Amino acid sequence: MRALQRGKEFPLTSNKTPVEENQNAKRTEHKAPRSGLGLWLDELRCRRTVRSWHRKKRRAHHRHSISQKLKRIPQARMIGDVLYMVGFWVEYSLVCFRRAVSRACQAIAANVAALVLAILRPFVAGIVTLCEDISEPFLAVAGGLRHIRELSEQLADESAHQVRREKFRYFVRGIRRYFPLVLKALSYALPVAAAAVFVYVVQDGLNQTYVLNVQVNGESVGTVANEQVFESAREDVQSRINNAEDVMVSTGAAASGTNWEITPTYTLEKGSDTMTESDTADAILRTSSNEITEGTAVYVDGGLRYVTTEGDHLRTYLEHIKEPYVDAMNSNMRVGFVHDIQLVDGIYLQPSVVDYGSVISSLNEGADIGHYISGEGDTVQTVLDTTGVSWDSLAALNPQLTSTDEQLDPGTDLITSVSSPEMLKVKQVIRSSYTEDIPYETQTSESDQYDFGKIVVLQEGVNGVEEITQDVTYVDGVEYNREIVNYRVLEDPVTEITVKGTKLKSGMVASVGSGNFMWPVPNYRYVSRWMSSGHNGADICAPYGTPIYASDSGAVVTAGSHWSYGNYVVIDHGNGYKTLYAHMSQIAVSAGQAVQRGQVIGYVGSTGNSTGNHCHFEMYGPNGRFSARELFPNM
């Protein structure tokens, strides 16, 4: 302490210069005093340093103690040497293995490289030789041309004729010398050129459009895109021929002398313009025979019935028949014939054409046709005035008429009216829509949170709405058919979700034998009397219509009526146990039916020998009838 005090009073000499001491003194004078937070942080750092130093000391001491303990073991040095040798040889083995693998990989790579080089060397040599063989003639020609140009300079003193003569001689010598090289180059160039020409020809052929030139008796009738169109057109031609023959036979015309054989052929050629199947069939018929005419085929319900040359008049006539039934203001109405009548224009055989009047008469079979026989001086206008028929109707029925001023020959038979024949019955199809409810579904689950048999509605069911579109067909003003064509849901139904209670009150479940019996009327009010000497069962009182449940699973052996029991059910539960339920208002099961415990088998009533609504319940065991009170004492 005295030494320290002396040090304070007499400071030791310093090695610093006066300038440095002055600067340190100034820094000390300007240094701000330490705050409480700074002192606390310094103290915290010191404590952390001390704790770290203590931890290091403890670890060092622990290692030292372990080392001392190992030294005290007699075989410690031997074990260390053994572990060292094991580690050394393991490391050495791994190093040797790595070196061996490296040498093997290098050897494999060298062999693979040599193999690849051996494989590629012929190809590379061949390519180099090919390039030399192809380029050598061109190089020789280039050198020869260069030498020919140099001859003019070398023979500057010679005449122009002499120079040209020398150049020609040099050119001939070059051809003789390098002609074999040219042949060798051509041996490579010609196959390449041939391959290029082949590719070009194939590509050009693939880009070309080929069509079939249809011919009849050596005369071309047009082109089609493919064989399918050709075959379809040929079948169409044959179908028309067959139909024409059928029409001629049906009308009584002689068909035996007509040539019905037409055999078209085709050849392949370039082109782009093609005909359709129908156009091709028309062209084949037009080319194959002089007995061809443009006409209109009349198809009735899909079958060819007539061919006429008055197709336009026939269309007007048919439209005139439908006109009175058409309501232009009703866009939901369609008017047509009951029989499907289609008119198809085309080329047909002349012998198959039927007179227009015969067509009209055939279509109007079974109808009342009105006639007018013209007299002296009659015109079309006087016929219209006399009969009251409109010009359009008269012209449709008689296409030979040209105008209202036309003079008629005496005795001319004109058709003035036609009633509704079977073939030309008109139908009206009216489309309408209406809405209808979609019944909702009910989804039921069971829960032991509610009393047995109680039904709780968790979500009310709501019916949906759908729009139904229908076509109503009327024939002669009478409904003939009604067909639904579309359903559209406007509002989806909401499913009703219900929960059925399965919770039985205390005492309503009992086990006996191998079965588990439940109280058959959970929603009862009271038991009026139990089994006794004068009574065979328990009378369970409940309101009329209360459900009665099977006390246990089993098979219904009796379901019928008895003078005393009324409507009653007997269930055999097996192992000698049976139950009987009597006085039901209604039975819900039948004899022979298997039932599950808790399944509704009937409803409380007062049938038979009964004075009020109740369920008479009897139980039988292997030893005979016993009281239900033994299983359900608290009911």
Secondary structure by P-SEA (a helix, b strand, c coil): caaaaaaaaccccccccaaaaaaaaaaaaacccccaaaaaaaaaaaaaaaaaaaaaaaaaaaaaaaaaaaaaccaaaaaaaaaaaaaaaaaaaaaaaaaaaaaaaaaaaaaaaaaaaaaaaaaaaaaaaaaaaaaaaaaaaaaaaaaaaacccccccccaaaaaaaaaaaaaaaaaaaaaaaaaaaaaaaaaaaaaaaaaaaaaaaabbbbbbcccccccccccccaaaaaaaaaaaaaaaaaaaaaaaaacccccccccbbbbbbbbbbbcccccaaaaaaaaaaaacccbbbbbbbbccccccccccaaaaaaaaaaaaaccccccccccbbbbbccbbbbbbbbbbccccccaaaaaaaaacccbbbbbbbcccccaaaaaaaacccaaaaaaacccccccccccccbbbbbccccccccbbbbbbbbbcbbbbbbbbbbbbccccccccbbbbcbbbbbbbbbbbbbbbbccccccccccccccccbbbbbbbbbbbcccccccccccccccccccccccccccccccccccbbbbbbcccccccccccccccccccccccccbbbbbccccbbbbbccccccccccccccccccccccccccccccccccbbbbbccccccccccccccc
